[in-house]
Amino acid sequence: MVKAELPGIEPGDVELTVQDKTIVLRGERRLAETVQNGAYHRRERGEGRFRRVVRLPGPTEGEPQARFRDGVLTVTLPKASEARPRRVTVHSE
């Protein structure tokens, strides 16, 4: 599971790509409000394009699920069956 906080961004402004062991998250934050005849003292959110690359610890299989709620993007990727730990029975001789 991968979570990304994206406050002030609409789901349609996010592009998500999964390839091999990598997730690429791209988007653009546009500020809706502007200050007329003044300047910001402090702004917590930047504007412009962004790109994040997340390396996954192992291979995945199946279709990833992506949900966007309250400014948080949650991506769930099923782990590949060959990457899952397997229990091995130890026999005595």
Phi and psi in radians as a Rosetta constraint file:
Dihedral C 1 N 2 CA 2 C 2 CIRCULARHARMONIC -2.210 0.35
Dihedral N 2 CA 2 C 2 N 3 CIRCULARHARMONIC 2.310 0.35
Dihedral C 2 N 3 CA 3 C 3 CIRCULARHARMONIC -2.124 0.35
Dihedral N 3 CA 3 C 3 N 4 CIRCULARHARMONIC 2.428 0.35
Dihedral C 3 N 4 CA 4 C 4 CIRCULARHARMONIC -2.321 0.35
Dihedral N 4 CA 4 C 4 N 5 CIRCULARHARMONIC 2.259 0.35
Dihedral C 4 N 5 CA 5 C 5 CIRCULARHARMONIC -1.518 0.35
Dihedral N 5 CA 5 C 5 N 6 CIRCULARHARMONIC 2.114 0.35
Dihedral C 5 N 6 CA 6 C 6 CIRCULARHARMONIC -2.288 0.35
Dihedral N 6 CA 6 C 6 N 7 CIRCULARHARMONIC 1.117 0.35
Dihedral C 6 N 7 CA 7 C 7 CIRCULARHARMONIC -1.143 0.35
Dihedral N 7 CA 7 C 7 N 8 CIRCULARHARMONIC 2.442 0.35
Dihedral C 7 N 8 CA 8 C 8 CIRCULARHARMONIC 1.386 0.35
Dihedral N 8 CA 8 C 8 N 9 CIRCULARHARMONIC 0.175 0.35
Dihedral C 8 N 9 CA 9 C 9 CIRCULARHARMONIC -1.990 0.35
Dihedral N 9 CA 9 C 9 N 10 CIRCULARHARMONIC 2.435 0.35
Dihedral C 9 N 10 CA 10 C 10 CIRCULARHARMONIC -1.506 0.35
Dihedral N 10 CA 10 C 10 N 11 CIRCULARHARMONIC 2.591 0.35
Dihedral C 10 N 11 CA 11 C 11 CIRCULARHARMONIC -0.986 0.35
Dihedral N 11 CA 11 C 11 N 12 CIRCULARHARMONIC -0.566 0.35
Dihedral C 11 N 12 CA 12 C 12 CIRCULARHARMONIC -1.228 0.35
Dihedral N 12 CA 12 C 12 N 13 CIRCULARHARMONIC -0.267 0.35
Dihedral C 12 N 13 CA 13 C 13 CIRCULARHARMONIC -1.611 0.35
Dihedral N 13 CA 13 C 13 N 14 CIRCULARHARMONIC 0.148 0.35
Dihedral C 13 N 14 CA 14 C 14 CIRCULARHARMONIC -1.995 0.35
Dihedral N 14 CA 14 C 14 N 15 CIRCULARHARMONIC 2.323 0.35
Dihedral C 14 N 15 CA 15 C 15 CIRCULARHARMONIC -2.036 0.35
Dihedral N 15 CA 15 C 15 N 16 CIRCULARHARMONIC 2.219 0.35
Dihedral C 15 N 16 CA 16 C 16 CIRCULARHARMONIC -2.132 0.35
Dihedral N 16 CA 16 C 16 N 17 CIRCULARHARMONIC 2.198 0.35
Dihedral C 16 N 17 CA 17 C 17 CIRCULARHARMONIC -2.204 0.35
Dihedral N 17 CA 17 C 17 N 18 CIRCULARHARMONIC 2.318 0.35
Dihedral C 17 N 18 CA 18 C 18 CIRCULARHARMONIC -2.072 0.35
Dihedral N 18 CA 18 C 18 N 19 CIRCULARHARMONIC 2.167 0.35
Dihedral C 18 N 19 CA 19 C 19 CIRCULARHARMONIC -2.552 0.35
Dihedral N 19 CA 19 C 19 N 20 CIRCULARHARMONIC 2.230 0.35
Dihedral C 19 N 20 CA 20 C 20 CIRCULARHARMONIC 0.924 0.35
Dihedral N 20 CA 20 C 20 N 21 CIRCULARHARMONIC -2.049 0.35
Dihedral C 20 N 21 CA 21 C 21 CIRCULARHARMONIC -1.892 0.35
Dihedral N 21 CA 21 C 21 N 22 CIRCULARHARMONIC 0.565 0.35
Dihedral C 21 N 22 CA 22 C 22 CIRCULARHARMONIC -2.378 0.35
Dihedral N 22 CA 22 C 22 N 23 CIRCULARHARMONIC 2.421 0.35
Dihedral C 22 N 23 CA 23 C 23 CIRCULARHARMONIC -1.981 0.35
Dihedral N 23 CA 23 C 23 N 24 CIRCULARHARMONIC 2.266 0.35
Dihedral C 23 N 24 CA 24 C 24 CIRCULARHARMONIC -2.014 0.35
Dihedral N 24 CA 24 C 24 N 25 CIRCULARHARMONIC 2.191 0.35
Dihedral C 24 N 25 CA 25 C 25 CIRCULARHARMONIC -2.030 0.35
Dihedral N 25 CA 25 C 25 N 26 CIRCULARHARMONIC 2.109 0.35
Dihedral C 25 N 26 CA 26 C 26 CIRCULARHARMONIC -2.211 0.35
Dihedral N 26 CA 26 C 26 N 27 CIRCULARHARMONIC 2.656 0.35
Dihedral C 26 N 27 CA 27 C 27 CIRCULARHARMONIC -3.089 0.35
Dihedral N 27 CA 27 C 27 N 28 CIRCULARHARMONIC -3.069 0.35
Dihedral C 27 N 28 CA 28 C 28 CIRCULARHARMONIC -2.525 0.35
Dihedral N 28 CA 28 C 28 N 29 CIRCULARHARMONIC 2.298 0.35
Dihedral C 28 N 29 CA 29 C 29 CIRCULARHARMONIC -1.778 0.35
Dihedral N 29 CA 29 C 29 N 30 CIRCULARHARMONIC 2.184 0.35
Dihedral C 29 N 30 CA 30 C 30 CIRCULARHARMONIC -1.997 0.35
Dihedral N 30 CA 30 C 30 N 31 CIRCULARHARMONIC 2.297 0.35
Dihedral C 30 N 31 CA 31 C 31 CIRCULARHARMONIC -1.486 0.35
Dihedral N 31 CA 31 C 31 N 32 CIRCULARHARMONIC 2.272 0.35
Dihedral C 31 N 32 CA 32 C 32 CIRCULARHARMONIC -1.402 0.35
Dihedral N 32 CA 32 C 32 N 33 CIRCULARHARMONIC -0.686 0.35
Dihedral C 32 N 33 CA 33 C 33 CIRCULARHARMONIC -1.651 0.35
Dihedral N 33 CA 33 C 33 N 34 CIRCULARHARMONIC 2.547 0.35
Dihedral C 33 N 34 CA 34 C 34 CIRCULARHARMONIC -2.248 0.35
Dihedral N 34 CA 34 C 34 N 35 CIRCULARHARMONIC 2.638 0.35
Dihedral C 34 N 35 CA 35 C 35 CIRCULARHARMONIC -1.704 0.35
Dihedral N 35 CA 35 C 35 N 36 CIRCULARHARMONIC 2.172 0.35
Dihedral C 35 N 36 CA 36 C 36 CIRCULARHARMONIC -1.613 0.35
Dihedral N 36 CA 36 C 36 N 37 CIRCULARHARMONIC 2.315 0.35
Dihedral C 36 N 37 CA 37 C 37 CIRCULARHARMONIC 0.964 0.35
Dihedral N 37 CA 37 C 37 N 38 CIRCULARHARMONIC 0.767 0.35
Dihedral C 37 N 38 CA 38 C 38 CIRCULARHARMONIC -2.973 0.35
Dihedral N 38 CA 38 C 38 N 39 CIRCULARHARMONIC -3.028 0.35
Dihedral C 38 N 39 CA 39 C 39 CIRCULARHARMONIC -2.464 0.35
Dihedral N 39 CA 39 C 39 N 40 CIRCULARHARMONIC 2.752 0.35
Dihedral C 39 N 40 CA 40 C 40 CIRCULARHARMONIC -1.292 0.35
Dihedral N 40 CA 40 C 40 N 41 CIRCULARHARMONIC 2.446 0.35
Dihedral C 40 N 41 CA 41 C 41 CIRCULARHARMONIC -1.412 0.35
Dihedral N 41 CA 41 C 41 N 42 CIRCULARHARMONIC -0.741 0.35
Dihedral C 41 N 42 CA 42 C 42 CIRCULARHARMONIC -2.719 0.35
Dihedral N 42 CA 42 C 42 N 43 CIRCULARHARMONIC 2.369 0.35
Dihedral C 42 N 43 CA 43 C 43 CIRCULARHARMONIC -2.190 0.35
Dihedral N 43 CA 43 C 43 N 44 CIRCULARHARMONIC 2.194 0.35
Dihedral C 43 N 44 CA 44 C 44 CIRCULARHARMONIC -1.424 0.35
Dihedral N 44 CA 44 C 44 N 45 CIRCULARHARMONIC -0.496 0.35
Dihedral C 44 N 45 CA 45 C 45 CIRCULARHARMONIC -1.902 0.35
Dihedral N 45 CA 45 C 45 N 46 CIRCULARHARMONIC 2.270 0.35
Dihedral C 45 N 46 CA 46 C 46 CIRCULARHARMONIC -1.454 0.35
Dihedral N 46 CA 46 C 46 N 47 CIRCULARHARMONIC 2.987 0.35
Dihedral C 46 N 47 CA 47 C 47 CIRCULARHARMONIC -2.210 0.35
Dihedral N 47 CA 47 C 47 N 48 CIRCULARHARMONIC 2.821 0.35
Dihedral C 47 N 48 CA 48 C 48 CIRCULARHARMONIC 2.011 0.35
Dihedral N 48 CA 48 C 48 N 49 CIRCULARHARMONIC -3.002 0.35
Dihedral C 48 N 49 CA 49 C 49 CIRCULARHARMONIC -1.433 0.35
Dihedral N 49 CA 49 C 49 N 50 CIRCULARHARMONIC 2.653 0.35
Dihedral C 49 N 50 CA 50 C 50 CIRCULARHARMONIC -2.480 0.35
Dihedral N 50 CA 50 C 50 N 51 CIRCULARHARMONIC 2.759 0.35
Dihedral C 50 N 51 CA 51 C 51 CIRCULARHARMONIC -2.621 0.35
Dihedral N 51 CA 51 C 51 N 52 CIRCULARHARMONIC 2.249 0.35
Dihedral C 51 N 52 CA 52 C 52 CIRCULARHARMONIC -2.226 0.35
Dihedral N 52 CA 52 C 52 N 53 CIRCULARHARMONIC 2.387 0.35
Dihedral C 52 N 53 CA 53 C 53 CIRCULARHARMONIC -2.047 0.35
Dihedral N 53 CA 53 C 53 N 54 CIRCULARHARMONIC 2.182 0.35
Dihedral C 53 N 54 CA 54 C 54 CIRCULARHARMONIC -2.033 0.35
Dihedral N 54 CA 54 C 54 N 55 CIRCULARHARMONIC 2.107 0.35
Dihedral C 54 N 55 CA 55 C 55 CIRCULARHARMONIC -1.492 0.35
Dihedral N 55 CA 55 C 55 N 56 CIRCULARHARMONIC 2.291 0.35
Dihedral C 55 N 56 CA 56 C 56 CIRCULARHARMONIC -1.584 0.35
Dihedral N 56 CA 56 C 56 N 57 CIRCULARHARMONIC 2.598 0.35
Dihedral C 56 N 57 CA 57 C 57 CIRCULARHARMONIC -1.271 0.35
Dihedral N 57 CA 57 C 57 N 58 CIRCULARHARMONIC -0.282 0.35
Dihedral C 57 N 58 CA 58 C 58 CIRCULARHARMONIC -2.806 0.35
Dihedral N 58 CA 58 C 58 N 59 CIRCULARHARMONIC 3.087 0.35
Dihedral C 58 N 59 CA 59 C 59 CIRCULARHARMONIC -1.238 0.35
Dihedral N 59 CA 59 C 59 N 60 CIRCULARHARMONIC 2.729 0.35
Dihedral C 59 N 60 CA 60 C 60 CIRCULARHARMONIC -2.126 0.35
Dihedral N 60 CA 60 C 60 N 61 CIRCULARHARMONIC 2.865 0.35
Dihedral C 60 N 61 CA 61 C 61 CIRCULARHARMONIC -2.495 0.35
Dihedral N 61 CA 61 C 61 N 62 CIRCULARHARMONIC 2.810 0.35
Dihedral C 61 N 62 CA 62 C 62 CIRCULARHARMONIC 1.404 0.35
Dihedral N 62 CA 62 C 62 N 63 CIRCULARHARMONIC -3.086 0.35
Dihedral C 62 N 63 CA 63 C 63 CIRCULARHARMONIC -1.572 0.35
Dihedral N 63 CA 63 C 63 N 64 CIRCULARHARMONIC 2.220 0.35
Dihedral C 63 N 64 CA 64 C 64 CIRCULARHARMONIC -1.186 0.35
Dihedral N 64 CA 64 C 64 N 65 CIRCULARHARMONIC 2.628 0.35
Dihedral C 64 N 65 CA 65 C 65 CIRCULARHARMONIC -1.938 0.35
Dihedral N 65 CA 65 C 65 N 66 CIRCULARHARMONIC 2.302 0.35
Dihedral C 65 N 66 CA 66 C 66 CIRCULARHARMONIC -2.202 0.35
Dihedral N 66 CA 66 C 66 N 67 CIRCULARHARMONIC 2.253 0.35
Dihedral C 66 N 67 CA 67 C 67 CIRCULARHARMONIC -2.246 0.35
Dihedral N 67 CA 67 C 67 N 68 CIRCULARHARMONIC 2.462 0.35
Dihedral C 67 N 68 CA 68 C 68 CIRCULARHARMONIC -2.159 0.35
Dihedral N 68 CA 68 C 68 N 69 CIRCULARHARMONIC 2.034 0.35
Dihedral C 68 N 69 CA 69 C 69 CIRCULARHARMONIC -2.536 0.35
Dihedral N 69 CA 69 C 69 N 70 CIRCULARHARMONIC 2.262 0.35
Dihedral C 69 N 70 CA 70 C 70 CIRCULARHARMONIC 0.905 0.35
Dihedral N 70 CA 70 C 70 N 71 CIRCULARHARMONIC 0.705 0.35
Dihedral C 70 N 71 CA 71 C 71 CIRCULARHARMONIC 1.390 0.35
Dihedral N 71 CA 71 C 71 N 72 CIRCULARHARMONIC 0.158 0.35
Dihedral C 71 N 72 CA 72 C 72 CIRCULARHARMONIC -2.084 0.35
Dihedral N 72 CA 72 C 72 N 73 CIRCULARHARMONIC 2.157 0.35
Dihedral C 72 N 73 CA 73 C 73 CIRCULARHARMONIC -1.658 0.35
Dihedral N 73 CA 73 C 73 N 74 CIRCULARHARMONIC 2.193 0.35
Dihedral C 73 N 74 CA 74 C 74 CIRCULARHARMONIC -2.061 0.35
Dihedral N 74 CA 74 C 74 N 75 CIRCULARHARMONIC 2.129 0.35
Dihedral C 74 N 75 CA 75 C 75 CIRCULARHARMONIC -1.993 0.35
Dihedral N 75 CA 75 C 75 N 76 CIRCULARHARMONIC 2.177 0.35
Dihedral C 75 N 76 CA 76 C 76 CIRCULARHARMONIC -1.981 0.35
Dihedral N 76 CA 76 C 76 N 77 CIRCULARHARMONIC 2.177 0.35
Dihedral C 76 N 77 CA 77 C 77 CIRCULARHARMONIC -2.129 0.35
Dihedral N 77 CA 77 C 77 N 78 CIRCULARHARMONIC 2.158 0.35
Dihedral C 77 N 78 CA 78 C 78 CIRCULARHARMONIC -1.204 0.35
Dihedral N 78 CA 78 C 78 N 79 CIRCULARHARMONIC 2.335 0.35
Dihedral C 78 N 79 CA 79 C 79 CIRCULARHARMONIC -1.241 0.35
Dihedral N 79 CA 79 C 79 N 80 CIRCULARHARMONIC 2.456 0.35
Dihedral C 79 N 80 CA 80 C 80 CIRCULARHARMONIC -1.137 0.35
Dihedral N 80 CA 80 C 80 N 81 CIRCULARHARMONIC 2.534 0.35
Dihedral C 80 N 81 CA 81 C 81 CIRCULARHARMONIC -1.057 0.35
Dihedral N 81 CA 81 C 81 N 82 CIRCULARHARMONIC -0.589 0.35
Dihedral C 81 N 82 CA 82 C 82 CIRCULARHARMONIC -1.271 0.35
Dihedral N 82 CA 82 C 82 N 83 CIRCULARHARMONIC -0.286 0.35
Dihedral C 82 N 83 CA 83 C 83 CIRCULARHARMONIC -1.580 0.35
Dihedral N 83 CA 83 C 83 N 84 CIRCULARHARMONIC -0.211 0.35
Dihedral C 83 N 84 CA 84 C 84 CIRCULARHARMONIC -1.344 0.35
Dihedral N 84 CA 84 C 84 N 85 CIRCULARHARMONIC 2.501 0.35
Dihedral C 84 N 85 CA 85 C 85 CIRCULARHARMONIC -1.170 0.35
Dihedral N 85 CA 85 C 85 N 86 CIRCULARHARMONIC 2.532 0.35
Dihedral C 85 N 86 CA 86 C 86 CIRCULARHARMONIC -2.090 0.35
Dihedral N 86 CA 86 C 86 N 87 CIRCULARHARMONIC 2.451 0.35
Dihedral C 86 N 87 CA 87 C 87 CIRCULARHARMONIC -1.426 0.35
Dihedral N 87 CA 87 C 87 N 88 CIRCULARHARMONIC 2.329 0.35
Dihedral C 87 N 88 CA 88 C 88 CIRCULARHARMONIC -2.033 0.35
Dihedral N 88 CA 88 C 88 N 89 CIRCULARHARMONIC 2.252 0.35
Dihedral C 88 N 89 CA 89 C 89 CIRCULARHARMONIC -1.473 0.35
Dihedral N 89 CA 89 C 89 N 90 CIRCULARHARMONIC 2.297 0.35
Dihedral C 89 N 90 CA 90 C 90 CIRCULARHARMONIC -1.718 0.35
Dihedral N 90 CA 90 C 90 N 91 CIRCULARHARMONIC 2.155 0.35
Dihedral C 90 N 91 CA 91 C 91 CIRCULARHARMONIC -1.811 0.35
Dihedral N 91 CA 91 C 91 N 92 CIRCULARHARMONIC 2.505 0.35
Dihedral C 91 N 92 CA 92 C 92 CIRCULARHARMONIC -1.591 0.35
Dihedral N 92 CA 92 C 92 N 93 CIRCULARHARMONIC 2.662 0.35
